[in-house]
Amino acid sequence: MSLYGALEAGGTKFVVSVGDDPLQPRDVRRFSTSNNPVETMAEVVAYFQERGPLKGVGVATFGPIDFATGAITNTPKLAWQNFPLRDALRRALNVPVGFDTDVNGAALGEARCGAGKGMENLVYITVGTGIGGGALVSGQLVHGLMHPEMGHLLVRRAAGERADFAGVCPFHGDCLEGLASGPAMNERWGVPAHELPPEHDGWKVEADYLAQACVNLACVVSPQVIVLGGGVMSQRHLFPSVRTRAEELCKGYLPLPAIVPPGLEYPGLSGAFVLAMEAAA
């Protein structure tokens, strides 16, 4: 049996697992993302070494990242800026390492074995502490000058938006992340998103921004499925509102993709397993 390692690296925690099936991550462990990358990586490497030998490791990480160097680049977590995550694992474990963003990894997992299984064209958006997105087109993850940064799409102000709310993105203010992330909802309404009752007007504002993102991505990427994940999307009452508003915005001009919740418990980890298997092939 070939054993693979998977790492989903987040700004708050690192989640690791081993296994031979992306649908069945085994021995899932979590480590805090400390302000000392060497300490965090020592825990990750020790975990994999104790469970090896491994045929390959897949990494789905917070970014932005540089595919050429395998490093995290200008992240707000200053201690991790320019940290060579891919090569640090490759040197420590002496195995092939597949490397991509956390949201590209989640998109890959959902397309291969989750809510978009069998689909060649899929977008995954996570809506939580931040907003990010990954995409597959013709079965391949989208890379270009860098990687998709869907959380910073520019959107128009929603009906019902507070006139005095400038948004929380430190770079753009009122981009998608600045207006629709969990911290944006908290800043605007004074309570965390999960404390807002389903009938609160804030959810109409949230649905409007997410619907705008879905329509924009449908126009550009033409996915068959858009998967909306992350902590904010655990409020399942949001999905019908997003679909309805997306249809209103689209005005029948083009067919909209299915807009669905994730089909996997650990989309990023499952995608990391696929990255590991492809790297080792």
PAZALUM-598936 format. One record per residue (C-alpha): x, y, z; residue in one letter. Coordinates in steps of 0.2 Angstrom, whole numbers. Layout:
<sites>
<site><xx>X</xx><yy>Y</yy><zz>Z</zz><r>A</r></site>
...
</sites>
This chain:
<sites>
<site><xx>0</xx><yy>0</yy><zz>0</zz><r>M</r></site>
<site><xx>7</xx><yy>17</yy><zz>-5</zz><r>S</r></site>
<site><xx>5</xx><yy>30</yy><zz>9</zz><r>L</r></site>
<site><xx>4</xx><yy>49</yy><zz>5</zz><r>Y</r></site>
<site><xx>4</xx><yy>64</yy><zz>16</zz><r>G</r></site>
<site><xx>-7</xx><yy>79</yy><zz>15</zz><r>A</r></site>
<site><xx>-5</xx><yy>96</yy><zz>22</zz><r>L</r></site>
<site><xx>-18</xx><yy>111</yy><zz>22</zz><r>E</r></site>
<site><xx>-8</xx><yy>126</yy><zz>28</zz><r>A</r></site>
<site><xx>-19</xx><yy>140</yy><zz>35</zz><r>G</r></site>
<site><xx>-15</xx><yy>156</yy><zz>43</zz><r>G</r></site>
<site><xx>-23</xx><yy>150</yy><zz>60</zz><r>T</r></site>
<site><xx>-19</xx><yy>131</yy><zz>59</zz><r>K</r></site>
<site><xx>-10</xx><yy>118</yy><zz>49</zz><r>F</r></site>
<site><xx>-20</xx><yy>102</yy><zz>46</zz><r>V</r></site>
<site><xx>-11</xx><yy>86</yy><zz>42</zz><r>V</r></site>
<site><xx>-16</xx><yy>68</yy><zz>37</zz><r>S</r></site>
<site><xx>-9</xx><yy>52</yy><zz>29</zz><r>V</r></site>
<site><xx>-18</xx><yy>40</yy><zz>19</zz><r>G</r></site>
<site><xx>-20</xx><yy>32</yy><zz>2</zz><r>D</r></site>
<site><xx>-38</xx><yy>38</yy><zz>-3</zz><r>D</r></site>
<site><xx>-42</xx><yy>57</yy><zz>-4</zz><r>P</r></site>
<site><xx>-60</xx><yy>53</yy><zz>2</zz><r>L</r></site>
<site><xx>-53</xx><yy>45</yy><zz>18</zz><r>Q</r></site>
<site><xx>-40</xx><yy>56</yy><zz>27</zz><r>P</r></site>
<site><xx>-32</xx><yy>46</yy><zz>42</zz><r>R</r></site>
<site><xx>-25</xx><yy>52</yy><zz>58</zz><r>D</r></site>
<site><xx>-30</xx><yy>70</yy><zz>55</zz><r>V</r></site>
<site><xx>-20</xx><yy>82</yy><zz>67</zz><r>R</r></site>
<site><xx>-20</xx><yy>101</yy><zz>69</zz><r>R</r></site>
<site><xx>-5</xx><yy>112</yy><zz>73</zz><r>F</r></site>
<site><xx>-6</xx><yy>131</yy><zz>77</zz><r>S</r></site>
<site><xx>2</xx><yy>142</yy><zz>64</zz><r>T</r></site>
<site><xx>14</xx><yy>150</yy><zz>75</zz><r>S</r></site>
<site><xx>24</xx><yy>166</yy><zz>72</zz><r>N</r></site>
<site><xx>40</xx><yy>155</yy><zz>70</zz><r>N</r></site>
<site><xx>39</xx><yy>145</yy><zz>54</zz><r>P</r></site>
<site><xx>53</xx><yy>134</yy><zz>60</zz><r>V</r></site>
<site><xx>43</xx><yy>128</yy><zz>75</zz><r>E</r></site>
<site><xx>27</xx><yy>124</yy><zz>65</zz><r>T</r></site>
<site><xx>37</xx><yy>115</yy><zz>52</zz><r>M</r></site>
<site><xx>46</xx><yy>105</yy><zz>65</zz><r>A</r></site>
<site><xx>29</xx><yy>98</yy><zz>71</zz><r>E</r></site>
<site><xx>23</xx><yy>95</yy><zz>53</zz><r>V</r></site>
<site><xx>39</xx><yy>85</yy><zz>48</zz><r>V</r></site>
<site><xx>39</xx><yy>75</yy><zz>64</zz><r>A</r></site>
<site><xx>21</xx><yy>70</yy><zz>61</zz><r>Y</r></site>
<site><xx>25</xx><yy>64</yy><zz>43</zz><r>F</r></site>
<site><xx>41</xx><yy>55</yy><zz>49</zz><r>Q</r></site>
<site><xx>33</xx><yy>46</yy><zz>62</zz><r>E</r></site>
<site><xx>20</xx><yy>39</yy><zz>50</zz><r>R</r></site>
<site><xx>31</xx><yy>36</yy><zz>35</zz><r>G</r></site>
<site><xx>38</xx><yy>31</yy><zz>23</zz><r>P</r></site>
<site><xx>28</xx><yy>41</yy><zz>12</zz><r>L</r></site>
<site><xx>27</xx><yy>41</yy><zz>-7</zz><r>K</r></site>
<site><xx>23</xx><yy>59</yy><zz>-9</zz><r>G</r></site>
<site><xx>16</xx><yy>74</yy><zz>0</zz><r>V</r></site>
<site><xx>3</xx><yy>87</yy><zz>-6</zz><r>G</r></site>
<site><xx>2</xx><yy>105</yy><zz>1</zz><r>V</r></site>
<site><xx>-13</xx><yy>116</yy><zz>-1</zz><r>A</r></site>
<site><xx>-7</xx><yy>132</yy><zz>8</zz><r>T</r></site>
<site><xx>-12</xx><yy>150</yy><zz>12</zz><r>F</r></site>
<site><xx>-4</xx><yy>163</yy><zz>0</zz><r>G</r></site>
<site><xx>-1</xx><yy>172</yy><zz>-10</zz><r>P</r></site>
<site><xx>12</xx><yy>160</yy><zz>-16</zz><r>I</r></site>
<site><xx>26</xx><yy>159</yy><zz>-29</zz><r>D</r></site>
<site><xx>25</xx><yy>143</yy><zz>-40</zz><r>F</r></site>
<site><xx>42</xx><yy>144</yy><zz>-46</zz><r>A</r></site>
<site><xx>50</xx><yy>145</yy><zz>-29</zz><r>T</r></site>
<site><xx>37</xx><yy>136</yy><zz>-19</zz><r>G</r></site>
<site><xx>37</xx><yy>150</yy><zz>-6</zz><r>A</r></site>
<site><xx>23</xx><yy>159</yy><zz>3</zz><r>I</r></site>
<site><xx>26</xx><yy>178</yy><zz>-3</zz><r>T</r></site>
<site><xx>18</xx><yy>194</yy><zz>4</zz><r>N</r></site>
<site><xx>6</xx><yy>186</yy><zz>17</zz><r>T</r></site>
<site><xx>0</xx><yy>197</yy><zz>31</zz><r>P</r></site>
<site><xx>8</xx><yy>184</yy><zz>43</zz><r>K</r></site>
<site><xx>25</xx><yy>193</yy><zz>42</zz><r>L</r></site>
<site><xx>35</xx><yy>179</yy><zz>49</zz><r>A</r></site>
<site><xx>30</xx><yy>168</yy><zz>35</zz><r>W</r></site>
<site><xx>34</xx><yy>180</yy><zz>21</zz><r>Q</r></site>
<site><xx>45</xx><yy>172</yy><zz>8</zz><r>N</r></site>
<site><xx>46</xx><yy>155</yy><zz>18</zz><r>F</r></site>
<site><xx>51</xx><yy>141</yy><zz>6</zz><r>P</r></site>
<site><xx>37</xx><yy>129</yy><zz>12</zz><r>L</r></site>
<site><xx>38</xx><yy>117</yy><zz>-3</zz><r>R</r></site>
<site><xx>57</xx><yy>115</yy><zz>-3</zz><r>D</r></site>
<site><xx>57</xx><yy>114</yy><zz>16</zz><r>A</r></site>
<site><xx>46</xx><yy>99</yy><zz>16</zz><r>L</r></site>
<site><xx>55</xx><yy>91</yy><zz>1</zz><r>R</r></site>
<site><xx>72</xx><yy>92</yy><zz>9</zz><r>R</r></site>
<site><xx>66</xx><yy>86</yy><zz>26</zz><r>A</r></site>
<site><xx>56</xx><yy>71</yy><zz>19</zz><r>L</r></site>
<site><xx>65</xx><yy>67</yy><zz>3</zz><r>N</r></site>
<site><xx>49</xx><yy>64</yy><zz>-7</zz><r>V</r></site>
<site><xx>40</xx><yy>73</yy><zz>-21</zz><r>P</r></site>
<site><xx>29</xx><yy>88</yy><zz>-15</zz><r>V</r></site>
<site><xx>14</xx><yy>94</yy><zz>-24</zz><r>G</r></site>
<site><xx>11</xx><yy>112</yy><zz>-21</zz><r>F</r></site>
<site><xx>-4</xx><yy>124</yy><zz>-23</zz><r>D</r></site>
<site><xx>-15</xx><yy>136</yy><zz>-14</zz><r>T</r></site>
<site><xx>-27</xx><yy>130</yy><zz>-1</zz><r>D</r></site>
<site><xx>-42</xx><yy>135</yy><zz>-12</zz><r>V</r></site>
<site><xx>-35</xx><yy>128</yy><zz>-28</zz><r>N</r></site>
<site><xx>-33</xx><yy>112</yy><zz>-17</zz><r>G</r></site>
<site><xx>-51</xx><yy>113</yy><zz>-11</zz><r>A</r></site>
<site><xx>-57</xx><yy>115</yy><zz>-29</zz><r>A</r></site>
<site><xx>-46</xx><yy>100</yy><zz>-35</zz><r>L</r></site>
<site><xx>-53</xx><yy>89</yy><zz>-21</zz><r>G</r></site>
<site><xx>-71</xx><yy>94</yy><zz>-24</zz><r>E</r></site>
<site><xx>-69</xx><yy>91</yy><zz>-43</zz><r>A</r></site>
<site><xx>-61</xx><yy>74</yy><zz>-41</zz><r>R</r></site>
<site><xx>-72</xx><yy>67</yy><zz>-27</zz><r>C</r></site>
<site><xx>-84</xx><yy>80</yy><zz>-20</zz><r>G</r></site>
<site><xx>-98</xx><yy>91</yy><zz>-25</zz><r>A</r></site>
<site><xx>-92</xx><yy>92</yy><zz>-43</zz><r>G</r></site>
<site><xx>-86</xx><yy>74</yy><zz>-45</zz><r>K</r></site>
<site><xx>-84</xx><yy>71</yy><zz>-64</zz><r>G</r></site>
<site><xx>-84</xx><yy>90</yy><zz>-69</zz><r>M</r></site>
<site><xx>-70</xx><yy>97</yy><zz>-79</zz><r>E</r></site>
<site><xx>-74</xx><yy>115</yy><zz>-75</zz><r>N</r></site>
<site><xx>-77</xx><yy>120</yy><zz>-56</zz><r>L</r></site>
<site><xx>-74</xx><yy>135</yy><zz>-45</zz><r>V</r></site>
<site><xx>-72</xx><yy>134</yy><zz>-26</zz><r>Y</r></site>
<site><xx>-74</xx><yy>149</yy><zz>-15</zz><r>I</r></site>
<site><xx>-71</xx><yy>150</yy><zz>3</zz><r>T</r></site>
<site><xx>-80</xx><yy>163</yy><zz>14</zz><r>V</r></site>
<site><xx>-74</xx><yy>165</yy><zz>31</zz><r>G</r></site>
<site><xx>-60</xx><yy>175</yy><zz>40</zz><r>T</r></site>
<site><xx>-55</xx><yy>179</yy><zz>22</zz><r>G</r></site>
<site><xx>-62</xx><yy>175</yy><zz>5</zz><r>I</r></site>
<site><xx>-52</xx><yy>166</yy><zz>-8</zz><r>G</r></site>
<site><xx>-56</xx><yy>155</yy><zz>-23</zz><r>G</r></site>
<site><xx>-48</xx><yy>142</yy><zz>-34</zz><r>G</r></site>
<site><xx>-53</xx><yy>135</yy><zz>-51</zz><r>A</r></site>
<site><xx>-52</xx><yy>121</yy><zz>-63</zz><r>L</r></site>
<site><xx>-54</xx><yy>123</yy><zz>-82</zz><r>V</r></site>
<site><xx>-54</xx><yy>108</yy><zz>-93</zz><r>S</r></site>
<site><xx>-48</xx><yy>98</yy><zz>-78</zz><r>G</r></site>
<site><xx>-33</xx><yy>108</yy><zz>-74</zz><r>Q</r></site>
<site><xx>-30</xx><yy>120</yy><zz>-60</zz><r>L</r></site>
<site><xx>-29</xx><yy>138</yy><zz>-66</zz><r>V</r></site>
<site><xx>-11</xx><yy>146</yy><zz>-65</zz><r>H</r></site>
<site><xx>-5</xx><yy>161</yy><zz>-74</zz><r>G</r></site>
<site><xx>5</xx><yy>175</yy><zz>-69</zz><r>L</r></site>
<site><xx>1</xx><yy>169</yy><zz>-51</zz><r>M</r></site>
<site><xx>-15</xx><yy>161</yy><zz>-45</zz><r>H</r></site>
<site><xx>-33</xx><yy>166</yy><zz>-44</zz><r>P</r></site>
<site><xx>-37</xx><yy>179</yy><zz>-31</zz><r>E</r></site>
<site><xx>-55</xx><yy>179</yy><zz>-32</zz><r>M</r></site>
<site><xx>-57</xx><yy>187</yy><zz>-14</zz><r>G</r></site>
<site><xx>-52</xx><yy>203</yy><zz>-21</zz><r>H</r></site>
<site><xx>-65</xx><yy>205</yy><zz>-35</zz><r>L</r></site>
<site><xx>-72</xx><yy>222</yy><zz>-36</zz><r>L</r></site>
<site><xx>-91</xx><yy>222</yy><zz>-33</zz><r>V</r></site>
<site><xx>-104</xx><yy>236</yy><zz>-33</zz><r>R</r></site>
<site><xx>-112</xx><yy>241</yy><zz>-17</zz><r>R</r></site>
<site><xx>-127</xx><yy>230</yy><zz>-12</zz><r>A</r></site>
<site><xx>-145</xx><yy>236</yy><zz>-9</zz><r>A</r></site>
<site><xx>-146</xx><yy>238</yy><zz>10</zz><r>G</r></site>
<site><xx>-127</xx><yy>241</yy><zz>12</zz><r>E</r></site>
<site><xx>-123</xx><yy>254</yy><zz>26</zz><r>R</r></site>
<site><xx>-117</xx><yy>270</yy><zz>17</zz><r>A</r></site>
<site><xx>-104</xx><yy>273</yy><zz>31</zz><r>D</r></site>
<site><xx>-96</xx><yy>255</yy><zz>29</zz><r>F</r></site>
<site><xx>-80</xx><yy>257</yy><zz>20</zz><r>A</r></site>
<site><xx>-75</xx><yy>238</yy><zz>20</zz><r>G</r></site>
<site><xx>-61</xx><yy>229</yy><zz>29</zz><r>V</r></site>
<site><xx>-49</xx><yy>224</yy><zz>16</zz><r>C</r></site>
<site><xx>-32</xx><yy>233</yy><zz>20</zz><r>P</r></site>
<site><xx>-28</xx><yy>234</yy><zz>2</zz><r>F</r></site>
<site><xx>-44</xx><yy>238</yy><zz>-7</zz><r>H</r></site>
<site><xx>-57</xx><yy>242</yy><zz>6</zz><r>G</r></site>
<site><xx>-73</xx><yy>237</yy><zz>-2</zz><r>D</r></site>
<site><xx>-68</xx><yy>223</yy><zz>-13</zz><r>C</r></site>
<site><xx>-77</xx><yy>206</yy><zz>-11</zz><r>L</r></site>
<site><xx>-67</xx><yy>201</yy><zz>4</zz><r>E</r></site>
<site><xx>-69</xx><yy>218</yy><zz>12</zz><r>G</r></site>
<site><xx>-87</xx><yy>218</yy><zz>11</zz><r>L</r></site>
<site><xx>-93</xx><yy>199</yy><zz>13</zz><r>A</r></site>
<site><xx>-80</xx><yy>191</yy><zz>24</zz><r>S</r></site>
<site><xx>-84</xx><yy>186</yy><zz>42</zz><r>G</r></site>
<site><xx>-74</xx><yy>200</yy><zz>49</zz><r>P</r></site>
<site><xx>-83</xx><yy>212</yy><zz>37</zz><r>A</r></site>
<site><xx>-100</xx><yy>206</yy><zz>44</zz><r>M</r></site>
<site><xx>-94</xx><yy>207</yy><zz>61</zz><r>N</r></site>
<site><xx>-88</xx><yy>225</yy><zz>58</zz><r>E</r></site>
<site><xx>-104</xx><yy>231</yy><zz>49</zz><r>R</r></site>
<site><xx>-117</xx><yy>223</yy><zz>61</zz><r>W</r></site>
<site><xx>-107</xx><yy>222</yy><zz>78</zz><r>G</r></site>
<site><xx>-109</xx><yy>204</yy><zz>80</zz><r>V</r></site>
<site><xx>-101</xx><yy>188</yy><zz>72</zz><r>P</r></site>
<site><xx>-110</xx><yy>182</yy><zz>57</zz><r>A</r></site>
<site><xx>-116</xx><yy>166</yy><zz>66</zz><r>H</r></site>
<site><xx>-125</xx><yy>176</yy><zz>79</zz><r>E</r></site>
<site><xx>-136</xx><yy>185</yy><zz>66</zz><r>L</r></site>
<site><xx>-154</xx><yy>177</yy><zz>65</zz><r>P</r></site>
<site><xx>-158</xx><yy>170</yy><zz>48</zz><r>P</r></site>
<site><xx>-171</xx><yy>184</yy><zz>45</zz><r>E</r></site>
<site><xx>-158</xx><yy>198</yy><zz>48</zz><r>H</r></site>
<site><xx>-156</xx><yy>210</yy><zz>33</zz><r>D</r></site>
<site><xx>-137</xx><yy>207</yy><zz>34</zz><r>G</r></site>
<site><xx>-140</xx><yy>191</yy><zz>25</zz><r>W</r></site>
<site><xx>-148</xx><yy>199</yy><zz>10</zz><r>K</r></site>
<site><xx>-133</xx><yy>210</yy><zz>9</zz><r>V</r></site>
<site><xx>-121</xx><yy>195</yy><zz>10</zz><r>E</r></site>
<site><xx>-131</xx><yy>186</yy><zz>-3</zz><r>A</r></site>
<site><xx>-130</xx><yy>200</yy><zz>-15</zz><r>D</r></site>
<site><xx>-111</xx><yy>201</yy><zz>-14</zz><r>Y</r></site>
<site><xx>-109</xx><yy>182</yy><zz>-16</zz><r>L</r></site>
<site><xx>-121</xx><yy>182</yy><zz>-30</zz><r>A</r></site>
<site><xx>-111</xx><yy>196</yy><zz>-39</zz><r>Q</r></site>
<site><xx>-96</xx><yy>185</yy><zz>-37</zz><r>A</r></site>
<site><xx>-104</xx><yy>170</yy><zz>-44</zz><r>C</r></site>
<site><xx>-111</xx><yy>179</yy><zz>-59</zz><r>V</r></site>
<site><xx>-94</xx><yy>187</yy><zz>-63</zz><r>N</r></site>
<site><xx>-86</xx><yy>170</yy><zz>-62</zz><r>L</r></site>
<site><xx>-99</xx><yy>162</yy><zz>-73</zz><r>A</r></site>
<site><xx>-96</xx><yy>176</yy><zz>-86</zz><r>C</r></site>
<site><xx>-77</xx><yy>173</yy><zz>-85</zz><r>V</r></site>
<site><xx>-73</xx><yy>155</yy><zz>-81</zz><r>V</r></site>
<site><xx>-90</xx><yy>147</yy><zz>-86</zz><r>S</r></site>
<site><xx>-89</xx><yy>133</yy><zz>-73</zz><r>P</r></site>
<site><xx>-102</xx><yy>119</yy><zz>-72</zz><r>Q</r></site>
<site><xx>-102</xx><yy>120</yy><zz>-53</zz><r>V</r></site>
<site><xx>-98</xx><yy>134</yy><zz>-40</zz><r>I</r></site>
<site><xx>-94</xx><yy>127</yy><zz>-23</zz><r>V</r></site>
<site><xx>-96</xx><yy>139</yy><zz>-8</zz><r>L</r></site>
<site><xx>-87</xx><yy>134</yy><zz>7</zz><r>G</r></site>
<site><xx>-80</xx><yy>141</yy><zz>23</zz><r>G</r></site>
<site><xx>-87</xx><yy>146</yy><zz>40</zz><r>G</r></site>
<site><xx>-100</xx><yy>159</yy><zz>34</zz><r>V</r></site>
<site><xx>-107</xx><yy>147</yy><zz>22</zz><r>M</r></site>
<site><xx>-111</xx><yy>135</yy><zz>36</zz><r>S</r></site>
<site><xx>-127</xx><yy>146</yy><zz>37</zz><r>Q</r></site>
<site><xx>-136</xx><yy>135</yy><zz>24</zz><r>R</r></site>
<site><xx>-151</xx><yy>147</yy><zz>22</zz><r>H</r></site>
<site><xx>-139</xx><yy>158</yy><zz>12</zz><r>L</r></site>
<site><xx>-138</xx><yy>146</yy><zz>-3</zz><r>F</r></site>
<site><xx>-156</xx><yy>149</yy><zz>-9</zz><r>P</r></site>
<site><xx>-154</xx><yy>168</yy><zz>-7</zz><r>S</r></site>
<site><xx>-137</xx><yy>168</yy><zz>-17</zz><r>V</r></site>
<site><xx>-145</xx><yy>157</yy><zz>-31</zz><r>R</r></site>
<site><xx>-160</xx><yy>168</yy><zz>-32</zz><r>T</r></site>
<site><xx>-150</xx><yy>184</yy><zz>-32</zz><r>R</r></site>
<site><xx>-138</xx><yy>177</yy><zz>-45</zz><r>A</r></site>
<site><xx>-153</xx><yy>174</yy><zz>-57</zz><r>E</r></site>
<site><xx>-159</xx><yy>191</yy><zz>-54</zz><r>E</r></site>
<site><xx>-142</xx><yy>199</yy><zz>-58</zz><r>L</r></site>
<site><xx>-140</xx><yy>188</yy><zz>-73</zz><r>C</r></site>
<site><xx>-156</xx><yy>192</yy><zz>-81</zz><r>K</r></site>
<site><xx>-157</xx><yy>176</yy><zz>-91</zz><r>G</r></site>
<site><xx>-142</xx><yy>181</yy><zz>-102</zz><r>Y</r></site>
<site><xx>-132</xx><yy>165</yy><zz>-99</zz><r>L</r></site>
<site><xx>-135</xx><yy>148</yy><zz>-90</zz><r>P</r></site>
<site><xx>-129</xx><yy>149</yy><zz>-72</zz><r>L</r></site>
<site><xx>-119</xx><yy>135</yy><zz>-64</zz><r>P</r></site>
<site><xx>-125</xx><yy>125</yy><zz>-50</zz><r>A</r></site>
<site><xx>-121</xx><yy>134</yy><zz>-33</zz><r>I</r></site>
<site><xx>-119</xx><yy>121</yy><zz>-20</zz><r>V</r></site>
<site><xx>-111</xx><yy>118</yy><zz>-3</zz><r>P</r></site>
<site><xx>-95</xx><yy>107</yy><zz>-2</zz><r>P</r></site>
<site><xx>-97</xx><yy>88</yy><zz>-3</zz><r>G</r></site>
<site><xx>-81</xx><yy>84</yy><zz>7</zz><r>L</r></site>
<site><xx>-78</xx><yy>85</yy><zz>25</zz><r>E</r></site>
<site><xx>-60</xx><yy>91</yy><zz>22</zz><r>Y</r></site>
<site><xx>-59</xx><yy>99</yy><zz>4</zz><r>P</r></site>
<site><xx>-42</xx><yy>106</yy><zz>6</zz><r>G</r></site>
<site><xx>-35</xx><yy>90</yy><zz>13</zz><r>L</r></site>
<site><xx>-43</xx><yy>79</yy><zz>0</zz><r>S</r></site>
<site><xx>-36</xx><yy>90</yy><zz>-14</zz><r>G</r></site>
<site><xx>-19</xx><yy>89</yy><zz>-5</zz><r>A</r></site>
<site><xx>-19</xx><yy>70</yy><zz>-7</zz><r>F</r></site>
<site><xx>-23</xx><yy>72</yy><zz>-25</zz><r>V</r></site>
<site><xx>-8</xx><yy>84</yy><zz>-27</zz><r>L</r></site>
<site><xx>3</xx><yy>71</yy><zz>-18</zz><r>A</r></site>
<site><xx>-2</xx><yy>57</yy><zz>-29</zz><r>M</r></site>
<site><xx>0</xx><yy>67</yy><zz>-45</zz><r>E</r></site>
<site><xx>17</xx><yy>73</yy><zz>-39</zz><r>A</r></site>
<site><xx>23</xx><yy>55</yy><zz>-35</zz><r>A</r></site>
<site><xx>16</xx><yy>48</yy><zz>-51</zz><r>A</r></site>
</sites>
